[in-house]
Amino acid sequence: MNSSNKNLLKIGLLALALFWGSVKAAVAQKSPRWEIGLDALSLIDQNELPPYSLFGRFWLNPEGKKKTQLRMRIGFEQFELLDSAFFDGAAEIDQKTSAFFVAGGLQRDLKVFSKGTLYAGGDIGYSRAKENLVWGPSRPGTREGFSKYEESTIRLSGIIGYNHELGKNFAISVESSLQGVYSLQTTDVDYTQLQSPEPEEFVRIVEYERVENWNIQIQPFYQVMLSYKF
């Protein structure tokens, strides 16, 4: 290889190294676009939304001074108590409870400080909760039958919050909200109550109820989020 070709190769390698270095520097200095977190209120049983939840934000303009973000949250809760496992098949009550929640929205920075941001936004969310109770087989003074409860909720939330940075990638957010909430609740009950063994006397209870409700709520602590940015 002659000297001119060697020089061209060196120049090419140098240009490639400079280009790669500039790409790495740009990536290293790039502002985060994602943020994920958990609701700290569930740690002290003060959460309004399901405790096992994942919250996320996505920056639409990560390099802007006042940022706009998409908001997402999904959560669930499940609980089962099967007394048949403890009463040798003579279950007094089996209980199954479940709930899920999904929400999406938008937020916009109002004021940017050195270590934090004041922002406002809104969410629309949907949740569904169920509780099933099963009694039986009956013993004197107990019940045999079932009770079913279901609730569906649509929630429109106006939000104001403050996000405070805890180092380079961690943050805590405190949010308050004004909410319009629509809920539909149904209760279906059918059970037999053994009132007296001698003589045997039974009472049967059958009920079905459907309730729709609209209300306005103010939540001073809607969410307290511990989050990680990347």
Secondary structure, DSSP 8 states (H G I E B T S, - for coil): --HHHHHHHHHHHHHHHHHHHHHHHHHHH----EEEEEEGGGGGT--SS-SEEEEEEEESSTTSSS-EEEEEEEEEEEEEEEGGGTTTT--S-EEEEEEEEEEEEEEEEEEE-SSEEEEEEEEEEEEEEEEEEEE-S--TT-EEEEEEEEEEEEEEEEEEEEEEEETTTEEEEEEEEEEEEEEEEEEEEEEEEEEEETTEEEEEEEEEEEEEEEEEEEEEEEEEEEEEE-
